[in-house]
Amino acid sequence: MIGIGVDVVEIERFRRSLERTPSMRTRLFVPSELADVASRVDPVPALAARFAAREALMKSLGVGLGAFGFHEAWVERAASGAPSIVVSGRAAELAAEAGVQRWHLSLSHVDLVAIAYVVAE
């Protein structure tokens, strides 16, 4: 194991940020993520979990916010619904430098918070 990362996002605080700054959606998330949650009655908890995944990924690599762009790491879902991490650009470079071969991702959300747990292997 190379590293682990966990991040928790307060859903209502994240919702208020998205309402105040609608352009945040496209600044933070890639089109496939926005499409994945578009049919949900309330996509904000799923978006909060995806944001937490980016933060947890940074922590698993031992780097801080700003080490790579938000569009250089994103969440995809398999047909089964299982989430996975995809990295490109600087995020992929940092992962390669650290020797990451695989990612493990778990996402969850409840009324108040969304959480992401990332293991870099």
N, C-alpha and C positions, 0 to 999 in steps of 0.2 A: 504494500500500500504506500502510495506517495503522499497522500494528504486527504483530509476530510474537511468538509465545510458545511455549516448549517446557517440558515438565515430565516428570520421570522419577520413578516410584514403585517402591520395592522391594516386590515381591509378597509375600514371606513376612512382612515387617514389617506390611504392610497387612492380611494374613490374621490375624496375631496381634491387631491392633487390633480387627478385626471380631469375633473370638472373645471378646475381653475385654469388648467393649461391643456386643452384638448390635443395640441400637437405632441404631447408626451407619448401618446399611443404609438405614433409612427417613429418617434425618436428612440423609444425603448424596445419596440417589438418589430420583428420581421413580418412581412405580409402573410406568411404561412401560419404564424401564431395567431394573428388577428383573425384570419379566416377560420382557424380551428375553434375559436371561442365565439364567433359571430352568431351562431344559432342559439346560444345559451340565453335563457331569460335574463340572467345577470352574469355577464362575462367578467366582472371586476375581480371576484375571488380567484378565478383561474389566471387572470393577468397578474394579480399580486403574487401568486405562487410562481409564475414564470419569472417575475422580477426577482423574487427570492432565490430562484435557481441560479441566476447570474451572479448574485452576491455570494452564494454558497460556493459556486465554482471558483470565484476569485479567491475565496478563503482556502479552498482545497489546494490551490496553487501557491498559497502564501503571499499573494499580492493584494493590493488594495484597490479601491474604487478608482477607476481611471486607467488601470493597467492595460485595458483594451476597450474597444468600443462595444456598445450594447448590441450592435448588429453583428458582432463577431462571435457571439455565443447565443444559442437559442434552443428552445425545447421543441422536439417533435414527438408525435405519438404514433405508436405502431397500431396496426389494425385491431390488436387486442386491447388498446387503450394505454399500454405501458409507455411512460414517458422516457425520453432519452435526450442526451445533450449532444448538440452539434457545435463544433468550433471551427473557426476560420480565421484568417488574418493573424493579427498579433496574439489572439487567444490560442490559436493552433501552434504558433511559434513557442509561446511560453509552455504549453503542454508538452511539446516535443523536447524542449530544453530540460524539462523536469523528468522526462522519460515516461510520460503517461501513455499507456497502451489502451486502456478502457476506462469508461466512465460508468458510474452507477448513480442513479437519480431516483429519489423518492419525493413526491409532492403531496401535500395535503392541505385542506382548508376547512375551517369551521366558521361559525358566525363572526368571530372577532379577528382571527388571524389566519394567515397562510404561511406555510412552512415548506422549506426545501432542504433536503439533505443530499450532499454530493460526496461521493468517494472517487478519488483519482487513483487508479491502479496502474 
